[in-house]
């Protein structure tokens, strides 16, 4: 059983809306969701570390996104 807060009726409406979109619209929507997720993560880092510079926040966002890979040397 799938755990969700979306009713089957609303899920059906969502699927219908997605299927009605063109491929370009679906790709653009996916891009918008990625940007939104990145902004949420960045805001969380800023709340956790209000004293950090924008560069430090950007580096931490990269680390959290690509961890356990290391961040390239030379980034601020």
N, C-alpha and C positions, 0 to 999 in steps of 0.2 A: 504494500500500500504506500502510495506516494504522500509525503507530508507537505502540505502547501496551505497557504491562507487564501488561495484563489478558488472560488467555486467552479464547478464543472461548466456552468452556464457562462460565467465570465471568461473562462479559459477558451471556450468555443468561440466567443465573440473576438477575443484576442487573435486566435488562429485565423479566423475569417479575415480580420483586418490585415494580418501579415500576408496572407495568401493573395489579397487584393493589391498589394504593393508590387511595384516593378522591382527587378533585380537591383537597379540603381537605388531605389528608395530603401530597400532592405540593407544594402551596404552602407548607405548614409546613416541610417538609424543605428546600425552596429557601431559605426565610427562615433556617433554622438554619445552612445552609451559608454564607450571606452573613455572618451574625454571626460564625461561626467564622473566615472569611477576614479579616474586619475585626480580630478579636482577634489573629490571626497577624501581620498587618501592624503593628498597634500594638505588639506585643511586639518585632518587629524594630526599630522606631524606638527603643523604650526601650533595647534592647541597643546600638544605634548611638550613642545620646545619653543616657547614664544621668543626666547632670546636668540635663536638661531637666525643666520642670514638666509636670504633666498637661495643662495648657492648651496649652502649646507642642507637646506630642506630638499632641494632638487637632488642632491647626491644621496640623501637618505631615501628619497622616493625611488631612485634607481636601485639602491641596495635592496629595499623591500620587494621591488618588482622582480629582480633577477637573482636574488639570494638563492643558493649559497655562493653564486659566482661573485668574484670580487669586482669592485669598481676600478676602472682603469686609473693608473697613477697620473697625476697632472690635473685632475678635476679639482675645482676649488672646494 
